[in-house]
Amino acid sequence: MKTYDVMVIGAGDVGLGIAFNAASDGLNVALVEKGNVGGTCINVGCVPSKTLIYSADRVTDIKESGKLGIGAEITHMDFPAIMRRMKEAVESGRGSIMEAIKDSEHLDFCHGEGHFVRDHTLEVNGEKIKGKKIFIAAGARPIIPSIKGLESVEFLNNENILELGKSPESLLIIGGGYVAVEYGHFFAAMGTKVTMVQRNERLLPNEEPEVSDLLTKEIGKRMEIHTNAEVLEVAQGSDGCTAVIADRNTGIRRNITAERIMVATGRRSNADLLRVEHTGVETDGANFIKVNDYLETNKRNIWALGDIIGKQMFTHAGDREAEVAWHNATHKKKMKMDFSTVPHAVFTRPQIASIGLTEERARKEYEILVGKAKYADTVMGTAMMEEEGFAKAVVEKGTKKILGFHIIGPEASLLIQEVVNAVAHKSDISYITGSMHIFPALSELIPQTLDNLK
């Protein structure tokens, strides 16, 4: 049995960061991956979905150009070509990673599904390997809900939906989170009749209520939305799939028929596939690996990071976790992982970006000030005829530090960045309001929001 200085389980962005750092330091590294290199982000997450959504955004721009006095129409959409472009981006990413792995000295790539058999020991393809230091970054997979008849339906999820050769005439999406609203936007732009069924009272329930409400209003113009509704049963028929849904308040039932069904109800940890209990690593009630502020498990010299710990399932968060975990494994003075500074964006239409606490959560712990500004309050927002989009700031009254910031509207993912920088530097609002902003750029939205605190 070969013993490695470092064993990394998972060849996504998170695991690769650790593996390359260790190998460059001259340590003997085993990199274990059961699927394609690149993890969720490259293969079934960020790269493919955003490549598709970029096309959807351009379609929506054209359809909405009439309000700007531009007469334009779409004469043709080549769905297979759009999907090919997405697959080329995925394959390019995978290829670059494989080249980097091959070029790395001191790194053994173990391609196969592994599981722990005893302390610090993994079995991969029938062979046992041991790691002195182990980093578990094996990710997560889609949750499959317990819905009667679902097992007999060829349903889609965020993985196999990327293999579609044609856009379905109609699509029922079960769920109302990030994946659901992003793919809802894409397929609606492609001309698919989209119906979304969300069990919660709101789409994106972790966002500010005003953000969720505006999102529902806007995408509701392009698709059918059912919130506070539950799918009780699905069945495959000759003309597609039929779902029985029920209103969770009234109990009233109705049938919805669609050519295809997509399940987007969240993700679950892969810790069970690894059988982490055999090496003494503890998991929580949802099977995510438990870690402390330093990303250490309860087991000495075993760290866990990325989606498998269930904290913030974003690539940029995982990249930061890799930096923190590797630092803590190689330095006496440890770093904490600060999840409160992790921003996120939802690439639907309208786009959403957020960092920190909602107003409701902040009021439970702080005395706060709240500021809001609409895109239309800026010259550029008016020029764009952006009437509904807005930003909202939640600020601690005494220190004037930003506790939360939320944006819904064009380029939200770009506009949030200076707020992220202020939060990361633990600065007060003067970090933003005290700096000059280009007039009449859309970035004026951020200081205007902070100028409206009360």
N, C-alpha and C positions, 0 to 999 in steps of 0.2 A: 504494500500500500504506500503510495507516494504522499509525502507531507509537504504542503506548500506554506510559505510564509504568510500568504494572503489568499483567501478564497472569496470570490465575489459571485453571488448567485443572482443572475439577471444581467443581460447585456443591453439594457436600455440606457438612456442618457445618464441616469443616476449611477448604475453599476459601472458603466464604461469610465466615468470620471474617476472612480476609485481605482479601477484596474489599471488604467494608463498611468496614474500617479504612482501607484505601487511599483509597476514595471520600470518606470523611468528612474525610480530610486534604487533599481538593481535587485528588487525583491522577486522571488519566485512566485508567480501568480497563476491561479487557476480561475478562469472565467467560465462559468456554467450558464448555458442558455438552452432552453428546450425548444424555442421557436426561432423566428427570424431576429437577427440582431437589430437593435434600434428601439426595441420595446414598443409600448403603446403609442408613443408620440410619433415615431417615424412610420409605423406600420398601419395603425388603425385609429390614430388620434389626431394630433395637431396638424401634421403635414398633409395627409389626405383630405381631412375635413375642411381645412382652410383653403386648400387649393380649389376644392369644389365651391366653397362659399364665395370665393372671389368672383367666380363666374356668376353666381346668383346675385351678388351685389351689383354687377354691371347690368344684368337684366333688369333689376329693380330700378336702377338709375334711369334707364331708357324708358321704362314704363311710367316713371314719375316726372319725366322731363317736360311734360305739357304745362306744368305749373310755372315753368320758367320761360314759357313762350316758345318752346322748341317742339316742333312736330316730328316725332320719330316713331318708328315701329320696328318690331323684330320680325323678320321674315322667315328665319330658320334657326333652330337650335340643334346642334349636332351633339346629342347626348353621348354617344360612343366616343367622340373626340374629346369631350370634356373628361370622361372617365379615363381615357388613355393618358391625357396630360397628367391627371392625378397619379396614375400608376407609374408613370415615368419619374415623377418627383419622388415617390416612395422607393422605387428601385435604385435611383441615383443615391439617395440617402443610405440605403443598405450597402450599396457597393462601396461607398466612401468609408463606411465603418469597417467593412471586411478588409479593405486594403490597409487601414490603420492597424487592425488586429494582426494581420500577417506581417506587417513591418515592425511590430513591437517585439523586442527581445525580452526574454524572461517571462513570457506570457503564453500559457497553454489554453487553447480554446476547447472547451469540453461541450460538444453539441449533443444534448440529450436531456431528457427529463430526469432530474435528480430528486432524491429525498434523503432525509437524515435517517441513519440507522443506529447511531449511538453518539456519544459525546464528540462534538466537533468533526464528525465523520459523515460524509455524504456518499451515497451510491449513485453513480451515473452510468447508464448503459452496462450495468452488471459489474462495474469496477468501483472499488471504494477508494476515496481520496480524503485526506485530512487537511484541515486548515488551522494554523496557529491563531490567525485572526480572521474572522469571518464577517462579511458584510452581506446582509440579506436584502436584496433589492429586486425581488421576484414579482412585484407588481400585483395587479388585480384583474378580474375578469367580469363580464356582465352578470348582473343578478337576473335570474330567471324566476319570475313570480309564480306563485301557485294559483294558476287560473285554470279552471276546468276546460279541458279540450286543447289546451295550448300545445301539449306534446304531440298532437296529431296535425298541427299546422306548421307549414314551412315558414316560420316567422323570421324576420330580419332583426339584426342588432347592429351595433356600431362597427362590427367586424365584417360580417358577410354582406352587409349592404354595399360595400365597396366593390363587390363582384357583379353587381347588376349590369346587364347589357343594354337594358332600355329602361326609361323612366316609367314607372307604373301609372296607369290612368288615375288610380286613387290609392291613398295610403292612410291607414289608421295607425297613429303613433300612441302607444301606451306609455305615459310618463309626461312630466312637464318640467324636467330639469335642463341642464346645459345641452346635453346631447339631443334631447327632444326638440328644443326650440331652434337649435342650429340646423338640424336636418329638416325640420319643418320648413324653415326659411328656404333652404336649398331646393327642396322638391316642389314647393309652391312656385318658386321662380321658374322651375323647369316645366311648369304647366300641370303638375299633378294636383288633383283635388285632395287636400290634406285635412284630416280630422285628428285632433289631439284630445286625449282623455287623460286628465290629471286628477289623481286621488286627493291631493291637497286642495285647500281653498284657493290657492294662488299658484300661478306659474312661478318658477324660481322663488320658492318660499323663503329662502335665506337672504334675498335682496330686500331693500327698502320697499315697504308696501306701495309707495307712489311709483317706484320703478316697475314693480310687477304689474301694477294697474295699467300704466302707459304701454308696457310691452303687450299686454293682453289686448288692449284697444287697437294697437297698430297692427299686430300680426293677425288679429281677428278680422281685419279687412281682407286678408288673403287666404284665410283658412278657417275652419270651424273649430271652436274651442269649447270643451266641456270641462269645467273645474268642479271640484268637490264631487267627482263622479268615479265610480269604480267599475272595472270590467269584471263581470261575474263569470262569463263563459265565452269561448270562441269555438267556431266550427268552420271547417273547410267545405265549400260548396262548389258547384260547377261554375258559378259566376264570380268566385272570389271567396273571401273570408267574411263571416258574419260574427259580430261581437254583440253580446248582450251587456248593456251598461245600465247602472242604476244610480240615481241621484242619492247621495249619502244623507241628505236631509229628509227628503220626502219619500224615498224608496221607489219612486216612479221609474219604471224600466222602459228602455227603448232599444231597438236593434239598429246597428250600423253595419253596412256592408262596404267592403273595400277590396280592391284587387290584392293588396298585400298588407301585412301587419308588421309593424316595427315595435320591438320591446326596448324601451329606454328608461328603465326603472332603477338605475344605480349600478354600483359595482361592488364586488366582494373580494376580500383578500385571497391571495393564493397560498396563504400559510398552511392551509390544510393539505394542499398537494405536496408540500415540502415535508410534511409530518414533523414540524418543528418541535413537537413535544418529545421526540426521541433524543433531542439534544438539550432538553431542559428549558427551552425558550417559552415564555408565557404569552398567551393571547388574551384579548378581552372577550366580552360576550358576543361581539360581532365577528370574532376570529381575526381581528387585526392584531399584529404583533405590538405588544406593550413596550414602550421605550420611555426613558426619562428625558430631561431637557438637553442631554448631551447625545441623544440618539442611541444610548446604550440599552440593550435588553437586560433582563435580570441575570443573564449568563455572562460571566467574565469573558472578555475578548470577542464578544459577538454584538455587532451593531445591526440595526435595521433602519431602513430609510425608503422614501418613495411611497408609492401607493399602498404598499403592503402594511404600512402603519396607519393608514386611514386619516391622516391629519389634513393636509392640503394637497389634493390630487391635481397638481399643476406641474408642468415640466420645469418652470423656473424655480418653483419651490424645491423640487427634487434636486436640481443642480446645486442649490444653496445647501441642502442637506448633505450632499456628497462632500462639499467643502468642509462643512462642520464635522462630519463623521471622520473624515480622513485626518483633519487637524487633531481631533481628540484621540485618535488612535496612535498618533505619532508625537504628541507633545504632552508635557506634564501639566501645563496650564491649559485648562479646557475652555471651550467656547460653548455657549448655549445657542440652541436653535430658537429664534424668535419668530413664531408663527403669526404674531400680530402684525408684522410688517409685510406679509405676503399679499400682493394685489392679485386681482384676477379680472378677466374680461370674458364676455360672452359675445361671440361673433354672429349674432342674429341681426335682424333688422327691425327696429333700431338697435345699434350696438350698445353694450352695457359694460361699464368698468367700475370697480369698487376696491376699496381698501379699508380695513378696520371695522369698527363697530357700526351697527345701525343705531338710529336715534333711540329706539326702544331699549336696546341692550345698554347703551351708554347711560341712559337716565337711571338705571338701576345702581350704578356705581359712581357716577360723577354728577357734579353740577355743570350743566352744559349750555352752550350757545348753539343755535342752529341758523345756518344761512342757506338761501336758495337763490339761484339765478337761472333764467331761461336762456337758451341759445339766442333767442330773438332779442335779448337785451344787449347783444353785441352787434356791431355793424356787419360783421361777416355772417353771423347767424341770420340777420335780416336779409342779407343778400342771397343767402341760400334758401330763404323762405322756410326756415326750420322753426315752426311755430310751437311744437310740443316738447322738444327735447329740453332737458334741464340738468343742473348739477346741484348737489346738496352736500353741505359740510356740517359735520358734528365736531364741535371744538370744546375742550375743557375751559370753563369760564375763567378760572384763576390763572392758569399757565398759558392759555391761548395755544396749547398744543392740539394738533389735529388728532381726533380719536377715530374719525371715520369720514370717508368722502365717497360720493356715489354719483355716477354720471350715466345718463341715457341719451343717446343721440349720436350724430356722425362723429367718427374718429375718437370715440370715448376711450379706446385703448391707448391712444397716443396722448390725449389730454391728461390722463391720470398720472403720467410719469413724474411731473414735477411735484405732485403731491406725494408720490411714493418716495421721492428723494428727500422731501422735507421730513417725512415720518422716519425714514431710515437714519437720518442725521439727528433725530430727536429734537428738531428745531420747532419753534413756534411759528405762527402764521406769517411773521415778518420775513421768513425765508422766501416766501412767495410774494407777499404784498409789498415788500421793500425792494423788489427787483423790477426792472423795466420790462414791460411786455410790448411786443410789436403791435402797433395799431395799423390796420384793423384786423389782426389775425384772430382766429378762433380761440387761441389760447387766452384771450382776455376773459373768457368765461370763468376761469379759475379764480383770479383775484376778485372779480366782481362777486362771485359767490361768497368769498370771505369778507368782502366789504359789507355784505348784507346780514352779518351775524346779529342776532338779537335773542 
